[in-house]
C-alpha cells in the first residue's frame, strides 16, 4: 500500500518501511502522524476530499538533522570586476515510515 502525505507544505508518495528526507522538523520531534491525501492499494486508488477517511500514516524520526549537498551561488557583473559568492546547505530530517493504516 502506498499513500500521499503532506509535510511542511510538500507532498510525498510513501510506502511502509521507506526512508525519506523531509524539511527539518522542530526540535524534539520523535514521531509523526499524518493524514493520507491519496492511497494506492494494488489496482484501487482512493482520493480524499481533502483526506482519505480513516487512513493515517505513522513515521519515526531517525535523524533530526541531516545536511544536504552544498550549493554555490555566484553573482557576477560583466566588465565591472564585481562578483559575490555564497554557499548554502539545506537542513533535512530523516524519517522512516512505520505503517499506513
Buried (B, 14 or more C-beta within 10 A) or exposed (E): BBBBBBBEEEEBEBEBEBEBBBEBBEEEEEEBEBBBBBBBEEEEEBEBEEBBEEBBBBBEBEEBEBEEEEEEEEEEEEEEEEEEEEEEEEEBBBBBBBEBE
